[in-house]
């Protein structure tokens, strides 16, 4: 598959819920989205950076959403849905897949920041379409099938000082 080169067009899709829960459970720390974006782009041409977030009515979430925008991410915000039995659900899997497929014809490389194995099939599809796929996450919490489906896997645990606050 295509190697990394200057001028390569890149899109970065960050599954913020997946990254947040992983960083909290493994390190009790937060993701450094500025560091993530910098390492994901690596001197290439950034086409779009999208961060998929869930509004959970937490006091500090608005400042987090603003910080993402200041860093250079477009925010995609979904409200948490509460069902009659009190259970809650919100995820961006379908939205991430749709955006990735739409962006595929506009980029050479798609960077997916998530460890969710549900995206393995997406990676295979994008690669079949000629798009280089790179995954950024913490290996210990990343689905093996996702790692195998990508052209490159970047274990954020190997450079946690660059990816964690």
SEGUVEX-665627 format. One record per residue (C-alpha): x, y, z. Coordinates in Angstrom, 3 decimals. Example, Ala and Ser with C-alpha at 12.3 -4.5 7.8 and 13.67 -1.06 7.14 Angstrom:
<recs>
REC        x        y        z
REC   12.300   -4.500    7.800
REC   13.670   -1.060    7.140
</recs>
This chain:
<recs>
REC        x        y        z
REC    0.000    0.000    0.000
REC    1.021    3.642   -0.350
REC    3.897    4.783    1.812
REC    3.851    8.059    3.726
REC    5.036   11.028    1.669
REC    4.854   14.813    1.739
REC    1.755   16.106   -0.026
REC   -0.235   13.017    0.861
REC   -3.850   14.009    1.594
REC   -4.965   12.860    5.054
REC   -8.235   12.768    6.981
REC   -8.251   12.077   10.721
REC  -11.348   10.581   12.359
REC  -11.204   10.447   16.162
REC  -13.676    8.278   18.087
REC  -13.556   10.460   21.203
REC  -15.675    8.159   23.383
REC  -13.483    5.163   22.647
REC  -10.290    7.167   23.251
REC  -11.626    8.754   26.442
REC  -12.701    5.488   28.049
REC   -9.461    3.780   27.060
REC   -7.235    6.561   28.411
REC   -9.260    6.731   31.620
REC   -9.292    2.984   32.254
REC   -5.617    2.439   31.442
REC   -4.020    5.652   32.728
REC   -6.680    7.761   34.511
REC   -5.652   10.513   32.096
REC   -7.090   12.364   29.121
REC   -6.114   12.315   25.460
REC   -3.913   15.113   24.129
REC   -5.821   15.798   20.906
REC   -3.252   18.345   19.764
REC   -0.523   15.705   19.995
REC   -2.768   13.144   18.329
REC   -3.511   15.421   15.382
REC    0.138   16.382   14.963
REC    1.353   12.761   14.976
REC   -1.501   11.575   12.756
REC   -0.832   14.180   10.072
REC    3.005   13.896   10.164
REC    3.809   16.772    7.741
REC    1.198   15.623    5.241
REC   -1.703   17.686    3.885
REC   -4.646   17.634    6.289
REC   -7.938   17.521    4.402
REC  -10.252   17.131    7.420
REC  -10.049   16.260   11.080
REC  -13.275   15.074   12.678
REC  -13.862   14.328   16.359
REC  -16.976   12.341   17.221
REC  -18.238   13.241   20.685
REC  -21.234   12.497   22.882
REC  -23.030   15.230   24.816
REC  -23.523   13.830   28.316
REC  -24.395   17.082   30.121
REC  -21.110   17.099   31.993
REC  -20.030   20.546   33.256
REC  -16.651   20.503   31.500
REC  -17.773   19.092   28.157
REC  -18.447   22.454   26.469
REC  -14.885   23.609   27.136
REC  -13.649   20.252   25.788
REC  -15.749   20.672   22.631
REC  -14.347   24.192   22.147
REC  -10.794   22.967   22.693
REC  -11.243   20.343   19.985
REC  -12.298   23.052   17.556
REC   -9.359   25.286   18.568
REC   -6.962   22.397   17.914
REC   -8.361   21.938   14.409
REC  -11.005   19.236   14.726
REC  -14.503   19.626   13.355
REC  -16.835   18.403   16.067
REC  -19.633   15.958   15.420
REC  -21.857   15.949   18.500
REC  -24.507   13.362   19.325
REC  -26.909   13.548   22.236
REC  -27.161   10.594   24.621
REC  -30.473    8.767   24.208
REC  -32.243    7.564   27.328
REC  -34.690    4.707   26.894
REC  -37.830    3.922   28.891
REC  -35.988    1.406   31.061
REC  -33.413    4.069   32.019
REC  -30.625    2.627   29.871
REC  -28.611    5.034   27.743
REC  -26.946    4.703   24.370
REC  -24.951    6.864   22.034
REC  -22.321    5.839   19.573
REC  -20.930    7.151   16.342
REC  -20.060    3.900   14.537
REC  -22.387    4.428   11.566
REC  -21.512    8.127   11.317
REC  -17.781    7.395   11.328
REC  -18.205    4.737    8.636
REC  -20.288    7.037    6.431
REC  -17.812    9.902    6.754
REC  -14.853    7.602    6.063
REC  -16.433    6.182    2.913
REC  -17.386    9.690    1.731
REC  -13.867   11.017    2.372
REC  -12.194    8.046    0.671
REC  -12.273    9.642   -2.769
REC  -10.746   12.871   -1.433
REC   -7.793   11.471    0.541
REC   -4.803    9.187    0.134
REC   -4.748    8.183    3.809
REC   -7.418    7.883    6.442
REC   -6.307    7.910   10.072
REC   -8.754    6.278   12.457
REC   -8.196    6.983   16.146
REC  -10.143    4.160   17.783
REC   -9.637    0.656   19.058
REC  -13.126   -0.531   18.125
REC  -13.043   -3.817   16.203
REC  -16.315   -2.891   14.494
REC  -14.186   -0.748   12.164
REC  -12.095   -3.660   10.831
REC  -14.422   -4.184    7.873
REC  -14.307   -0.449    7.123
REC  -10.501   -0.609    7.017
REC  -10.610   -3.539    4.610
REC  -13.056   -1.705    2.358
REC  -10.996    1.496    2.309
REC   -7.819   -0.413    1.515
REC   -9.618   -2.190   -1.328
REC  -10.519    1.277   -2.653
REC   -6.825    2.263   -2.596
REC   -6.860    4.336    0.588
REC   -4.055    3.838    3.100
REC   -5.515    3.228    6.578
REC   -3.642    4.021    9.772
REC   -5.030    3.267   13.225
REC   -3.979    5.141   16.354
REC   -4.939    3.711   19.747
REC   -3.561    1.832   22.751
REC   -2.680   -1.703   21.678
REC   -3.849   -3.339   24.903
REC   -7.389   -2.109   24.253
REC   -7.461   -2.327   20.456
REC   -9.229   -5.201   18.739
REC   -6.755   -7.514   17.011
REC   -8.907   -7.601   13.872
REC   -8.658   -3.795   13.617
REC   -4.869   -3.871   13.901
REC   -4.686   -6.565   11.237
REC   -7.059   -4.725    8.882
REC   -5.016   -1.498    8.857
REC   -1.951   -0.683    6.784
REC   -0.266    0.701    9.891
REC   -0.985    0.616   13.604
REC    0.443    3.269   15.937
REC    0.411    2.166   19.571
REC   -0.182    5.329   21.568
REC    1.103    3.545   24.694
REC    4.621    3.547   23.233
REC    4.644    7.371   23.340
REC    2.135    8.162   26.035
REC    3.882   11.474   26.828
REC    2.869   12.661   23.332
REC   -0.714   11.394   23.469
REC   -1.835   11.888   27.071
REC   -2.400   14.925   29.275
</recs>
